[in-house]
Amino acid sequence: MDNTRMVHIRLPKSIVTQMEQLLKLLGVSRNEFIVQAVAEKVAREIRLRGLRETRGILGSEDAPEWAEVPGAGWVRKVRGEDGEPPAWAT
């Protein structure tokens, strides 16, 4: 069973010209490029929706250490001396 579907779209000529020039440099097909671009946009929109829906879900009692240290300082503290984030227990 085929896992694809044909979709017809219209793009402004200027975008198509820019895309074609870029595709030559990248060495990828138009279809591959458009599929990747749409997939990235869909993933970004899903992440943003999740962030918007969970905004403010934690109160100060849920993470008291966040109130004690300014944002950048807290990030440095969590990352440690080597600048890498800790291996979180899952």
C-alpha positions in Angstrom: 0.0 0.0 0.0 1.4 3.4 -1.0 2.0 5.7 2.0 2.0 9.0 0.0 -0.7 11.3 -1.4 -0.4 13.8 -4.2 -1.2 17.3 -3.2 -1.3 20.2 -5.7 -0.1 23.6 -4.3 0.5 27.0 -5.8 3.6 29.0 -4.8 4.7 32.5 -5.7 7.2 32.5 -8.6 9.8 34.3 -6.5 9.7 31.5 -3.9 10.0 28.8 -6.6 13.0 30.6 -8.1 14.7 30.9 -4.8 13.9 27.3 -3.9 15.2 26.0 -7.3 18.5 27.8 -6.8 18.8 26.4 -3.3 17.9 22.9 -4.5 20.8 22.9 -6.9 23.2 23.7 -4.1 21.7 21.1 -1.7 21.4 18.4 -4.3 17.9 17.4 -3.2 14.7 17.0 -5.1 11.9 19.6 -4.9 9.6 17.0 -3.4 12.1 16.0 -0.7 12.7 19.6 0.2 9.0 20.5 0.4 8.2 17.3 2.5 11.0 18.2 4.9 10.0 21.8 5.1 6.4 20.9 5.8 7.4 18.3 8.4 9.6 20.8 10.2 6.8 23.4 10.3 4.2 20.9 11.5 6.6 19.7 14.3 7.3 23.3 15.3 3.6 24.2 15.5 2.8 21.1 17.6 5.6 22.1 20.0 4.4 25.7 20.2 0.8 24.5 20.8 2.1 22.3 23.7 4.0 25.2 25.2 1.0 27.5 25.0 -1.3 24.9 26.5 1.1 24.2 29.5 2.2 27.8 30.1 1.9 28.6 33.8 1.1 25.0 34.8 3.9 25.0 37.4 3.6 27.2 40.4 6.3 28.5 42.6 5.7 25.7 45.1 6.4 23.1 42.3 9.9 24.4 41.6 11.1 26.6 44.5 14.7 26.6 43.3 13.5 28.7 40.3 12.5 31.5 42.5 15.8 31.6 44.3 18.1 31.9 41.3 17.8 34.3 38.4 17.1 32.5 35.1 20.6 32.5 33.6 22.2 31.6 36.9 19.8 28.7 37.3 20.7 27.4 33.8 24.4 27.6 34.7 23.8 25.8 38.0 21.8 23.0 36.3 24.4 22.6 33.5 27.2 22.4 36.0 30.8 23.4 35.6 31.3 21.7 32.2 28.3 23.5 30.6 26.5 20.3 29.8 23.1 19.5 31.1 22.9 16.7 33.7 21.7 13.2 32.7 18.2 13.3 34.0 16.8 10.2 35.6 13.9 8.9 33.5 
